[in-house]
Amino acid sequence: MTTAGYSPAPHRGTTRPGASVEIAGTRWPLYKLEALAVGLLTFLVVLVVAQTLQPAVLAAAAATVVVWWARRLYWAGRSD
């Protein structure tokens, strides 16, 4: 029979100082909200221009990922 050993409560790391917004009781880093806003704007612009969903979704996903990581790395560099 296998038994589980003692495991302490999961450790939550300290949050780095930076801009954050509380939404429904959860703190969201500002860079995540900025990335989502850029993705939505990109989606709408490409959808209006191309009038097809596929390029709009791909462009929005690419823009969101690029902004997410760029801003995340920017904030990580500033807090150190």
One Martini backbone bead per residue (centre of mass of N, CA, C, O) as a GRO file, in nm:
protein
   80
    1MET     BB    1   0.098   0.036   0.022
    2THR     BB    2   0.040   0.371  -0.045
    3THR     BB    3   0.172   0.668   0.099
    4ALA     BB    4   0.140   0.984   0.204
    5GLY     BB    5   0.317   1.232   0.285
    6TYR     BB    6   0.413   1.508   0.409
    7SER     BB    7   0.249   1.818   0.304
    8PRO     BB    8   0.268   2.122   0.274
    9ALA     BB    9   0.159   2.396   0.200
   10PRO     BB   10   0.149   2.583  -0.050
   11HIS     BB   11   0.374   2.803  -0.193
   12ARG     BB   12   0.363   3.150  -0.210
   13GLY     BB   13   0.494   3.383  -0.368
   14THR     BB   14   0.607   3.677  -0.396
   15THR     BB   15   0.519   3.972  -0.509
   16ARG     BB   16   0.590   4.192  -0.731
   17PRO     BB   17   0.639   4.495  -0.797
   18GLY     BB   18   0.352   4.647  -0.953
   19ALA     BB   19   0.120   4.674  -1.175
   20SER     BB   20  -0.223   4.635  -1.063
   21VAL     BB   21  -0.545   4.463  -1.085
   22GLU     BB   22  -0.863   4.426  -0.945
   23ILE     BB   23  -1.054   4.123  -1.026
   24ALA     BB   24  -1.265   3.961  -0.848
   25GLY     BB   25  -1.024   3.933  -0.616
   26THR     BB   26  -0.797   3.950  -0.844
   27ARG     BB   27  -0.469   3.993  -0.925
   28TRP     BB   28  -0.362   4.180  -1.211
   29PRO     BB   29  -0.143   4.233  -1.426
   30LEU     BB   30  -0.113   4.485  -1.650
   31TYR     BB   31   0.018   4.328  -1.892
   32LYS     BB   32  -0.226   4.142  -1.943
   33LEU     BB   33  -0.436   4.359  -2.014
   34GLU     BB   34  -0.279   4.485  -2.246
   35ALA     BB   35  -0.264   4.232  -2.424
   36LEU     BB   36  -0.571   4.191  -2.453
   37ALA     BB   37  -0.630   4.465  -2.583
   38VAL     BB   38  -0.447   4.430  -2.831
   39GLY     BB   39  -0.582   4.172  -2.935
   40LEU     BB   40  -0.865   4.291  -2.977
   41LEU     BB   41  -0.786   4.519  -3.168
   42THR     BB   42  -0.655   4.342  -3.382
   43PHE     BB   43  -0.897   4.170  -3.446
   44LEU     BB   44  -1.087   4.398  -3.542
   45VAL     BB   45  -0.910   4.517  -3.768
   46VAL     BB   46  -0.864   4.256  -3.935
   47LEU     BB   47  -1.163   4.189  -3.974
   48VAL     BB   48  -1.236   4.446  -4.133
   49VAL     BB   49  -1.023   4.415  -4.359
   50ALA     BB   50  -1.049   4.092  -4.433
   51GLN     BB   51  -1.329   3.939  -4.358
   52THR     BB   52  -1.183   3.713  -4.176
   53LEU     BB   53  -1.103   3.500  -3.914
   54GLN     BB   54  -0.822   3.369  -3.938
   55PRO     BB   55  -0.634   3.624  -3.948
   56ALA     BB   56  -0.747   3.755  -3.692
   57VAL     BB   57  -0.670   3.535  -3.488
   58LEU     BB   58  -0.366   3.516  -3.550
   59ALA     BB   59  -0.293   3.814  -3.503
   60ALA     BB   60  -0.400   3.834  -3.213
   61ALA     BB   61  -0.225   3.614  -3.090
   62ALA     BB   62   0.047   3.735  -3.163
   63ALA     BB   63   0.013   4.011  -3.023
   64THR     BB   64  -0.040   3.905  -2.739
   65VAL     BB   65   0.225   3.750  -2.695
   66VAL     BB   66   0.423   3.980  -2.744
   67VAL     BB   67   0.317   4.175  -2.526
   68TRP     BB   68   0.326   3.991  -2.284
   69TRP     BB   69   0.638   3.931  -2.289
   70ALA     BB   70   0.750   4.217  -2.306
   71ARG     BB   71   0.614   4.327  -2.045
   72ARG     BB   72   0.715   4.112  -1.852
   73LEU     BB   73   1.019   4.167  -1.893
   74TYR     BB   74   1.009   4.461  -1.816
   75TRP     BB   75   0.905   4.419  -1.519
   76ALA     BB   76   1.129   4.224  -1.429
   77GLY     BB   77   1.362   4.432  -1.471
   78ARG     BB   78   1.249   4.660  -1.273
   79SER     BB   79   1.232   4.484  -0.991
   80ASP     BB   80   1.554   4.411  -0.959
   0.00000   0.00000   0.00000
